[in-house]
């Protein structure tokens, strides 16, 4: 039920709090910066993704190496700045940078200065920030990487060729190879981001390139959004773009799944109605239920067929009776696929009289033989299990997390029923726990 909560939640701009889902990360951010709690998979997306706003975020980019000694790489959990280097290292880099270029542009550095920058970066990637996750975030935050890129990979190869230590040589070659792969991913994500930015209709982009809207893309989008900590306007625009992307992906996946489900249900329905007898048709429905393949789409199709026949003057009574029996068989089987606690809860919610409700709870908590008849089922559970189910439904309603519930409990998500669930929960706590 719906995460898949929204994707982004920005203070004055837009709400991205819904995602699956679609992968948790919780960095703190400035103004409308975001944190993704869940991301879309390449197949489906659950809107349990929450991009939350936090009031503080430290700066981070490759400029920490090229010329801004105060900059730091972001850390997912820390709210204190984390330096790329020790203070002496920062001073060395900053001094080298200032000697060559007061403006801070990497493309203005000469070869010797670029070598120093690349050597310093190699140290960062191998020692200070050695994980691929760190590398992705650093590249995504960088405004200078496009200019540094060719020099960096060339420098990695030169240092590896000149290195006598086999271990260091291997590490340098591995760094160049792995970082090149990550750089390729970052470039692909940036290209997709530019396409989305320029698109008149994001839904068209999603329809053509759904497979590219992966978890990694949304992580990248989050990081890029964070990088505009000094420009709230651009940051808010990116946050809004993230919302639009997630909405488009969810709509596409929902439509695709609905079409697929209807196609499968139609094939099952045709197989059932083409049965040689009513008993054979009902048997097929029973078999589908046993295999857990009796879904709501098929039941809905059978229901609509029976309703249409019942209201039609053209259908024969025999057809109406047949479809009615199919409908009742499907409905009964679907009911039995429901967890027994939900079935018990739905029954208890129909009882208005307080005394009868207490009596019903006593019956539900009295162990005995469980019987499932044609019209009446005898089921029992424990106070703890029923209390847990009721709490789950109430919490899902309060936090707008319908996607956390099983399909059979979704019809309990309305204010009146939730109020009665709360009353029932308190009654169980007071009388049976």
Secondary structure, 3 states (H helix, E strand, C coil): CCCCCCCCCCCCCCCCCCCCCCCCCCCCCCCCCCCCCCCCCCCCCCCCCCCCCCCCCCCCCCHHHHCCCCCECCCCCCCCCCECCCHHHHHHHHHHHHHHCCCCCHHHCCHHHHHHHHHHHHHHHHHHCCCHHHHHHHHHHCCCHHHHHHHHHHHHHHHHHHCCCHHHHHHHHHHHHHHHHHHHHHHHHHHHHHHHHHCCCHHHHHHHHHHHCCHHHHHHHHHHHHHCCCCHHHHHHHHHHHHHHHHHHHHHHHHHHHHHHHHHHHHHHHHHHCCCCHHHHHHHHHHHHHCCCCCHHHHHHHHHHHHHHHCCCCCCHHHHHHHHHHHHHHHHHHHHCCCHHHHHHHHHHCCCCHHHHHHHHHHHCCCCCCEECCCCEECCCCHHHHHHHHHHHHHHHHCCCHHHCCHHHHHHCCHHHHHHHHHHHHHHHHHHC
